[in-house]
């Protein structure tokens, strides 16, 4: 009889040995008996070798299967897929090569310290992104927290760590193998496989799923590094562009708008805003933003020290909030929610140790600003502060270059006023005419004096009013009269041309109040009210002197001062002027309104 050809070499040797032993058993020779025992021992050894060879062949096939599975996972994780697609392919491969019925991949959301299902087989595809659990919650959360695999062969739903999630039909699955995704000691997520029937997971299956987990964790880590390098390159490019902008002949508004647009685009932020310090009001005012949400753009100014931005200015340090909707110190959570922003980083803008503003960067989703990201934002903030200072110097230079032209225009304006006085006024003395002329010249010079002290080509109207009231007290109020003056309301600033016209208007109205309202009275008060309203500015001059006659009309009053006011308000300020008896207070009120 021939040995079957399908047997291995050790198997064929064992078969021949057994045939020889059967032949020798038929003899009674002691030597033969001894030989038979030796042959029997050899037979056992050969059978053990055959079993070992079969086991090794089986293990080799398993290793080949594992190697092929890991190769396929490696191809998936190393391909050009995005995260979601890569994880979906991995879940499908893991289900097939482990011979299980279901697979889910969870990734850690570090901002919320939650595990989020990011991929699953077809059975749970509709639950992707909807299942969230805390570290330590359920078997999956326990694996992530402890960073150790868990294998349950049957009754996984009876495990003390188990948690049922609606829509997952987890009671249908008996077994579960859960393995952590870990790289460099950092937990990234968890991968699970399950079977509907009880199943004892072999060392090979545990090893295989752990290998898949390592492949996925490595791919995620590589992707993160690539994104960091890419972001770093973009950030450096942004810094370079901002530096180039500093050297360009760009005015402040244009430069700030370019800056926030570049920062939002390159740093992938939902909204970027620059707020500047208003030293007069002690507030932060939005000067540039690429946001298109009108409610956000029109939100009230912040007091220094108020909310996140105000604190960043007062404390002179970067402040970040990962979720403004839950932060009690953020005072506009309702506006933030409607604008679609969740996280904020506020970076103070500083020049020579002084804070001039703040850069606010908002993200659409909950976000933890890394130390590297904060360093980049600080560098951007420093560049922005330099750009602002540079723009101010450019404006100052332009003002100086044009000052002689503006002075010439103002001198011509004074000449015109003098000619009007010569032609239409009815002064009784030369001194009265000269006093009026001097007061108008001083009103114009007040604007230029303030311009040399302010930061930009704008003038504070409150300061103009203070100067005019002081000059009136010294030069116009006759001896023996006690006329008090005060300024109330919100200050605002105007560009040079409008500020000059407003100064002349205020001068005429204050002088008119002194000369006509207190002509027969020796005691009284003049109050200037300033209002910064949503669409217009309002300036009112009130006096509690003698009221106007019932038939008074400034259009027929034949007053040079009122004619000058009417001309300047309608022509230069494009506004309206009214003069009437005060309704709620005794006296006269003159009101000037003009659009912003």
C-alpha positions in Angstrom: 0.0 0.0 0.0 1.3 3.5 -0.9 1.1 6.4 1.5 -1.4 9.1 0.5 0.3 11.9 -1.5 -1.6 14.6 0.4 0.3 13.9 3.7 3.3 15.9 4.8 6.8 14.4 5.0 6.5 13.8 8.7 3.1 12.4 8.3 4.3 9.9 5.7 7.2 8.8 7.9 4.8 8.2 10.8 2.6 6.1 8.5 5.5 3.9 7.4 6.6 3.5 11.0 3.1 2.3 12.1 3.0 -0.3 9.2 6.4 -1.7 10.2 5.2 -2.0 13.9 2.2 -4.0 12.8 4.4 -6.5 11.0 6.8 -6.9 14.0 4.0 -7.5 16.5 3.5 -10.9 14.9 6.8 -12.2 16.3 7.8 -13.2 19.9 11.5 -12.3 19.7 12.5 -10.0 22.7 14.7 -7.9 20.4 11.8 -7.4 18.2 9.7 -6.4 21.1 12.3 -3.8 22.1 12.4 -2.6 18.6 8.7 -2.3 18.6 8.7 0.0 21.7 11.4 2.1 20.0 9.3 2.3 16.9 6.2 3.2 19.0 8.1 6.1 20.6 9.4 7.3 17.3 5.8 7.1 16.0 4.6 9.4 18.8 7.4 11.8 18.1 6.6 11.9 14.4 2.9 12.4 15.1 3.8 15.3 17.5 6.0 16.8 14.8 3.2 16.4 12.3 0.7 18.2 14.6 3.3 21.0 15.3 3.9 21.4 11.6 0.2 21.7 11.0 -0.1 24.2 13.8 2.8 26.2 12.4 1.2 26.1 8.9 -2.1 27.4 10.4 -0.3 30.2 12.3 1.6 31.1 9.1 -1.7 31.4 7.3 -3.0 33.6 10.1 0.1 35.8 9.9 -0.3 36.1 6.2 -3.9 37.0 6.7 -3.0 39.6 9.3 -0.2 41.0 7.1 -2.6 41.3 4.2 -5.3 42.9 6.4 -2.8 45.4 7.8 -1.5 46.1 4.3 -5.1 46.9 3.2 -5.6 49.1 6.2 -2.3 50.8 5.5 -3.3 51.5 1.9 -6.5 53.0 3.2 -4.9 55.2 5.8 -2.1 56.2 3.5 -4.3 57.2 0.6 -5.6 60.6 -0.2 -8.8 60.1 1.7 -9.9 62.7 4.2 -10.4 61.5 7.8 -14.0 60.5 7.5 -13.5 58.5 4.4 -10.4 56.8 5.7 -12.1 55.8 8.9 -15.1 54.5 7.0 -12.9 52.3 4.8 -11.0 51.1 8.0 -14.3 50.1 9.6 -15.4 48.0 6.6 -12.0 46.3 6.4 -11.9 45.6 10.1 -15.3 43.9 10.0 -14.3 41.6 7.2 -10.9 40.6 8.4 -12.0 39.9 12.0 -15.0 38.0 10.8 -17.3 40.1 13.0 -20.7 41.7 12.4 -20.1 45.3 13.2 -17.4 47.9 13.7 -17.4 51.5 15.0 -14.6 54.0 15.2 -14.7 56.8 17.9 -12.4 59.8 18.0 -11.7 62.0 21.0 -13.0 65.6 20.9 -10.4 67.2 23.1 -12.3 70.5 23.5 -15.3 68.7 25.1 -13.4 65.6 26.4 -15.9 63.4 24.6 -15.7 60.4 22.3 -17.6 61.0 19.0 -18.5 58.2 16.6 -16.8 59.1 13.4 -17.2 55.9 11.3 -19.2 52.7 11.3 -20.2 49.8 9.1 -23.5 50.1 7.2 -25.6 49.0 10.2 -24.8 52.2 12.1 -23.9 54.6 9.3 -26.8 56.8 10.3 -25.5 57.2 13.8 -22.1 58.7 12.8 -21.6 62.0 14.5 -24.6 61.6 16.7 -23.2 59.3 19.4 -21.1 61.1 22.1 -19.8 59.7 25.4 -17.6 61.0 28.1 -14.3 59.4 29.0 -15.1 56.4 31.3 -18.7 56.2 30.0 -19.7 52.8 28.7 -17.2 50.1 27.7 -15.9 52.3 24.9 -15.3 55.2 27.3 -13.6 52.9 29.9 -11.2 51.7 27.2 -10.3 55.3 26.2 -9.8 56.3 29.8 -7.8 53.3 30.9 -6.1 52.9 27.5 -6.5 49.1 27.7 -8.4 46.7 25.4 -11.5 44.9 26.6 -12.8 41.6 25.3 -16.3 40.3 26.2 -17.2 36.9 24.6 -20.9 36.9 25.5 -23.5 39.1 27.3 -21.7 42.4 26.6 -24.9 44.2 27.6 -24.6 42.7 31.1 -21.1 44.1 31.7 -21.1 46.7 34.5 -19.5 49.2 32.2 -22.0 48.8 29.5 -24.3 51.8 28.4 -27.1 51.5 26.0 -27.5 54.3 23.4 -30.9 54.8 21.6 -30.8 53.8 18.0 -27.7 51.5 18.4 -29.7 48.2 19.0 -26.8 47.0 21.2 -28.9 44.3 22.9 -28.7 42.3 19.7 -24.9 41.9 20.0 -23.4 39.4 22.4 -19.7 39.9 22.1 -17.5 43.0 21.9 -13.8 43.7 21.4 -12.7 47.3 22.1 -9.2 48.6 21.5 -7.8 52.1 22.2 -6.2 54.3 19.5 -3.0 55.6 21.1 0.0 57.4 19.7 2.9 58.8 21.7 1.0 58.2 24.9 -2.0 60.3 23.8 -5.4 58.7 23.5 -7.0 59.6 20.1 -10.0 57.3 20.2 -11.4 53.7 20.2 -12.2 51.0 17.7 -14.9 48.4 18.4 -16.0 45.2 16.7 -19.0 43.0 17.7 -20.8 39.8 16.9 -24.4 38.9 17.3 -23.6 35.4 18.5 -21.3 34.7 21.5 -17.7 34.7 20.3 -14.4 34.1 22.1 -11.9 36.5 20.6 -8.5 34.8 19.9 -5.2 36.4 20.6 -4.8 36.7 16.9 -8.0 38.8 16.6 -7.0 41.0 19.5 -3.5 41.4 17.9 -5.0 42.1 14.5 -7.5 44.8 15.8 -4.7 46.4 17.8 -2.6 46.5 14.7 -5.4 48.2 12.8 -5.8 50.7 15.7 -2.1 51.5 15.5 -2.4 52.1 11.8 -5.3 54.4 12.3 -3.7 56.3 15.2 -0.5 56.7 13.1 -2.5 58.0 10.2 -4.3 60.5 12.3 -1.1 61.7 13.9 0.6 62.1 10.5 -2.4 64.0 9.3 -2.3 66.3 12.3 1.4 67.0 11.8 0.9 67.8 8.1 -1.9 70.2 8.9 0.2 71.9 11.6 3.1 72.3 9.1 0.7 73.5 6.5 -0.9 75.9 8.9 2.5 77.1 10.1 3.5 77.9 6.6 0.3 79.8 6.0 0.8 81.7 9.2 4.3 82.7 8.3 3.0 83.8 4.9 0.4 85.9 6.7 3.0 87.5 8.8 5.0 88.3 5.7 2.0 89.9 4.0 1.2 92.0 7.1 4.8 93.2 7.2 4.6 94.2 3.6 1.4 96.1 4.3 3.1 98.1 7.0 5.5 99.6 4.5 2.7 100.5 2.0 1.1 103.9 1.8 -2.2 102.6 3.2 -4.5 104.6 5.5 -5.7 103.2 8.8 -9.2 102.0 7.8 -7.9 100.2 4.7 -5.0 98.6 6.5 -7.2 97.3 9.4 -9.7 95.9 7.0 -7.0 94.1 5.0 -5.5 92.8 8.3 -8.7 91.2 9.6 -9.6 89.7 6.2 -6.1 88.2 5.9 -6.1 86.8 9.4 -9.6 85.3 9.2 -8.8 83.6 5.8 -5.4 82.3 6.6 -6.1 81.2 10.2 -9.6 79.7 9.2 -11.5 81.9 11.7 -15.2 82.7 11.4 -14.8 86.3 12.5 -11.8 88.6 13.1 -12.2 92.1 14.5 -10.0 94.9 15.5 -11.3 97.2 18.3 -9.5 100.4 19.1 -9.3 102.2 22.5 -11.3 105.4 22.6 -9.3 107.2 25.4 -12.0 109.9 25.8 -14.8 107.5 26.6 -12.6 104.7 28.0 -14.3 102.3 25.5 -13.4 99.8 22.8 -14.9 100.6 19.4 -15.0 98.2 16.4 -12.8 99.7 13.7 -12.6 96.8 11.2 -14.2 93.3 10.8 -14.8 91.0 7.9 -18.0 89.8 9.6 -21.3 90.2 7.6 -23.5 89.9 10.6 -25.1 93.3 11.1 -26.1 92.6 14.7 -22.5 91.7 15.6 -21.1 94.8 13.9 -23.7 97.1 15.7 -23.3 95.7 19.2 -22.6 98.3 21.9 -19.1 99.5 22.6 -17.2 97.8 25.5 -15.9 99.5 28.5 -12.2 98.8 29.2 -12.2 95.9 31.7 -15.6 94.7 30.5 -16.2 91.2 28.9 -13.3 89.2 27.4 -11.9 92.0 25.1 -12.1 94.6 27.8 -10.2 92.3 30.2 -7.5 91.6 27.6 -6.9 95.4 27.3 -7.0 96.2 31.1 -4.9 93.1 32.0 -2.6 93.5 29.0 -2.6 89.8 28.2 -4.1 87.3 25.8 -7.4 85.8 27.0 -9.0 82.8 25.3 -12.4 81.3 25.9 -13.2 77.9 24.4 -17.0 78.4 24.5 -18.4 81.9 24.8 -22.0 80.5 25.2 -21.0 79.0 28.5 -18.6 81.7 29.8 -20.2 84.0 32.3 -17.7 86.8 31.7 -18.7 87.1 28.0 -21.6 89.6 27.9 -23.0 89.0 24.4 -23.7 85.2 24.2 -27.0 85.8 22.4 -25.3 87.8 19.7 -22.5 85.2 19.5 -25.0 82.4 19.0 -26.9 84.2 16.3 -23.6 85.1 14.6 -22.5 81.4 14.7 -19.3 81.8 16.8 -18.3 79.7 19.9 -14.6 80.4 20.8 -12.7 83.6 21.2 -9.1 84.7 21.5 -8.5 88.4 22.5 -5.0 89.7 21.8 -4.1 93.2 23.1 -2.4 95.5 20.6 0.4 97.3 22.3 2.9 100.0 21.3 5.7 101.1 23.7 3.8 99.4 26.6 0.5 101.2 25.9 -2.5 99.2 24.8 -4.1 100.9 21.7 -6.7 98.2 20.8 -7.5 94.5 20.7 -7.6 91.8 18.0 -10.5 89.4 18.5 -10.5 86.0 16.7 -13.7 83.8 16.7 -14.1 80.2 15.6 -17.3 78.6 14.4 -17.0 75.5 16.6 -15.7 75.0 20.2 -12.0 75.3 19.9 -9.0 75.2 22.3 -6.4 77.7 21.2 -3.0 76.0 21.4 0.2 77.7 22.7 1.6 77.7 19.2 -1.5 79.4 17.9 -1.5 82.0 20.6 2.2 82.8 19.8 1.3 83.3 16.1 -1.7 85.6 17.1 0.6 87.6 19.4 3.0 88.1 16.5 0.1 89.1 14.3 -1.1 91.5 17.0 2.4 93.1 17.2 2.5 93.5 13.5 -1.0 95.1 13.5 0.0 97.5 16.3 3.1 98.6 14.2 0.9 99.0 11.2 -1.6 101.2 13.1 1.3 103.3 14.4 2.7 103.6 10.9 -0.7 104.6 9.5 -1.0 107.3 12.1 2.3 108.7 11.2 1.3 108.7 7.5 -1.8 110.6 8.4 0.1 113.1 10.5 2.5 113.6 7.6 -0.4 114.2 5.2 -1.9 116.7 7.7 1.4 118.6 8.0 1.8 118.7 4.2 -1.7 120.0 3.8 -1.8 122.3 6.8 -0.7 125.4 4.9 -3.5 124.8 2.4 -6.1 124.4 5.1 -4.8 127.5 7.0 -5.1 129.4 3.7 -8.7 128.3 3.3 -9.5 129.2 6.9 -7.9 132.7 6.5 -10.1 133.1 3.4 -13.1 132.1 5.5 -12.2 134.8 8.1 -11.8 137.4 5.4 -15.3 136.5 4.1 -16.7 136.8 7.6 -15.1 140.2 8.1 -16.5 141.4 4.7 -20.0 140.2 5.8 -19.7 142.2 9.0 -18.6 145.2 7.1 -21.5 145.0 4.7 -24.4 143.8 6.9 -23.7 144.2 10.6 -24.7 147.3 12.6 -22.0 147.6 15.2 -22.1 150.7 17.3 -18.3 150.6 18.0 -15.3 149.3 16.3 -14.4 147.4 19.4 -17.6 145.3 19.2 -16.8 144.4 15.6 -13.2 143.5 16.4 -14.3 141.4 19.4 -16.7 139.3 17.2 -14.0 138.8 14.6 -11.5 137.8 17.2 -13.9 135.2 18.7 -14.4 133.6 15.3 -10.6 133.5 14.6 -10.1 131.9 18.1 -12.8 129.3 17.3 -10.9 128.3 14.2 -7.5 128.3 15.9 -9.0 126.0 18.6 -9.6 123.3 16.1 -6.1 123.5 14.8 -4.6 123.4 18.3 -6.6 120.3 19.1 -5.6 118.7 15.9 -1.9 118.9 16.8 -2.6 117.1 20.1 -5.0 114.4 18.9 -3.9 111.1 17.4 -5.4 111.4 13.9 -7.0 113.8 11.5 -10.1 114.2 13.7 -11.1 116.6 16.5 -13.0 116.1 19.7 -16.1 118.3 19.7 -16.3 118.3 23.5 -12.8 119.8 23.6 -13.9 122.4 21.0 -16.9 123.3 23.1 -14.8 123.6 26.3 -12.4 126.0 24.6 -15.2 128.1 23.2 -17.0 128.4 26.5 -13.8 129.3 28.3 -13.0 132.0 25.7 -16.5 133.3 25.9 -16.3 133.6 29.7 -13.0 135.6 29.4 -13.8 137.9 26.4 -17.6 138.2 25.9 -19.3 138.0 29.3 -19.5 141.6 30.6 -18.1 142.4 34.1 -20.7 142.0 36.8 -22.6 139.2 35.1 -22.4 135.6 36.4 -23.1 133.1 33.6 -22.2 129.5 34.3 -21.5 127.0 31.6 -21.4 123.2 31.3 -21.2 120.4 28.7 -23.2 117.2 28.9 -23.8 114.1 26.8 -21.6 111.9 24.6 -18.4 113.2 23.0 -17.7 112.5 19.3 -15.0 113.4 16.8 -15.2 115.1 13.4 -12.7 115.5 10.6 -10.9 118.8 10.3 -13.2 120.5 7.8 -16.4 119.7 9.6 -14.9 120.4 13.0 -13.9 123.9 11.9 -17.5 124.6 10.7 -18.9 123.1 14.0 -16.5 125.3 16.0 -17.8 128.5 14.2 -21.4 127.4 14.7 -20.9 126.8 18.5 -19.1 130.1 18.8 -22.0 132.0 17.2 -24.6 130.2 19.3 -22.8 130.7 22.6 -22.2 134.4 21.8 -25.8 134.8 20.7 -26.9 133.3 24.0 -24.8 135.7 26.1 -25.6 138.8 24.1 -29.4 138.3 23.7 -30.5 135.8 26.3 -28.8 137.7 29.1 -29.0 141.2 27.8 -31.0 142.4 30.8 -30.2 139.5 33.2 -27.0 139.3 35.3 -27.2 135.6 36.3 -27.8 132.4 34.3 -26.5 129.3 32.7 -25.5 128.1 29.3 -25.5 124.3 28.6 -24.0 122.5 25.6 -25.6 119.1 25.0 -23.8 116.6 22.7 -25.5 113.4 21.4 -24.0 110.7 19.3 -27.1 109.0 17.9 -27.2 106.0 15.6 -27.5 107.9 12.3 -26.7 111.5 13.2 -24.9 113.9 15.6 -26.9 116.4 17.7 -25.5 119.6 19.3 -27.8 121.7 21.4 -27.1 125.0 23.1 -29.5 125.9 25.9 -29.7 129.1 28.0 -32.1 130.1 30.7 -32.1 133.7 29.8 -34.9 135.8 28.3 -37.2 133.8 25.9 -37.8 134.6 22.3 -40.8 136.7 21.4 -43.8 134.7 20.1 -43.4 136.0 16.6 -39.6 135.3 16.4 -38.1 133.7 13.3 -34.3 133.5 12.8 -34.9 133.7 9.0 -36.3 137.2 9.4 -34.2 138.3 12.4 -31.6 140.1 10.3 -28.8 138.6 12.5 -25.4 138.1 10.9 -24.5 135.4 13.5 -27.6 133.3 12.8 -27.1 133.7 9.1 -23.6 132.3 9.4 -24.9 129.4 11.5 -27.6 128.6 9.0 -25.1 128.7 6.1 -22.5 126.5 7.8 -25.1 123.9 9.0 -26.9 123.5 5.7 -23.8 123.9 3.5 -20.8 122.3 5.2 -22.5 120.0 7.7 -25.5 119.2 5.4 -27.8 119.3 8.5 -30.6 121.3 10.0 -30.8 124.2 12.5 -33.6 125.2 14.8 -33.9 128.0 17.3 -36.9 128.2 19.7 -38.1 128.6 23.2 -37.4 125.5 25.4 -40.4 123.4 26.1 -39.4 121.8 29.3 -36.8 124.4 30.5 -37.1 128.1 30.9 -35.1 129.9 28.1 -34.0 129.2 24.6 -32.7 126.1 22.9 -30.7 126.0 19.6 -30.4 122.6 18.0 -28.0 121.5 15.2 -28.4 118.0 13.6 -26.3 116.6 10.9 -25.8 113.1 9.5 -22.8 110.9 10.2 
